[in-house]
Amino acid sequence: MSMRAGQVMAPAHVPAGATETGDGVIVGDGPVIVDAYIDFQCPFCKQFELTAGPTLDQLVENRLITLVYHPMAFLDAASTNQYSSRAASASGCASDHGRFMEYAYALFVNQPPEGGPGLSDDELIELGDSVGLTDPAFGACVRRHTYVEWAAYVTARAAQRGVNATPTVFVQRVAVPANAQMIVAAVEAVTS
């Protein structure tokens, strides 16, 4: 990843299902764009995913929204082994195999406490196995940290957009509180 005239250049490797700009993973194909900036180490992101996730899933399933997850490496300092970057990278590996959402959910359910080592690469691979990511290519991708540079790129692009905390949510490029009711209200305001 390099910087050129204040612009962040895309990394060499971007996961399947990424946005045109490469800074997020697309889920669904509805008319309203919902951007969710998350960090797999962030306890508030876990709470957001566990409470708002089912509503977002329903909006995607009903083809009302296109959900774009932006897995940031915002909290690398909150672990002893760059867990945010490695978990975001592993989520990119899951996206390559069509299981981003299932894997992201598993990462949040199994979120390690801040300040410790985070999950090991082997544990990240085992989580993949638990959601059907049994292809050895997934494990190889996780061990190579294929998308760590991508996680840094997602984080840099988010900072350019003014995102300085996680979770942060935008509906049609307008910031909204990261809770299901507010997101639904914003989507309804756009579509009515």
Beta strands, then each sheet from edge to edge (+ up, - down):
strand 1: 3-4
strand 2: 7-8
strand 3: 25-27
strand 4: 32-38
strand 5: 65-71
strand 6: 168-171
strand 7: 174-176
sheet 1: 1+ 2-
sheet 2: 3+ 5- 4- 6+ 7-
end
